[in-house]
């Protein structure tokens, strides 16, 4: 009981400005931890969104490379097979130089 009386005495002596500060503090705590769209969850969602956007950019680069490979394959199938899969004809030797 003493604790509650002490808390009540402290808050009863607050001026109007301290009341506003108290309301803003309660609002900030509520928005940080208890609200459906709290700041912590929003930060996590933002971080996930940025990583997904980075993955999308990476896949777009891979897609463009795949389109270039497809174009090369359509233009010269034999060259593509020789370079990518070490294709060789009968009685032909392949030397791989890196």
Secondary structure by P-SEA (a helix, b strand, c coil): caaaaaaaaaaaaccaaaaaaaaaaaaaaaaaccccccaaaaaaaaaaaaaaaaaaaaaaaaaaaaaaaaaaaaacaaaaaaaacccccccbbbbbcc
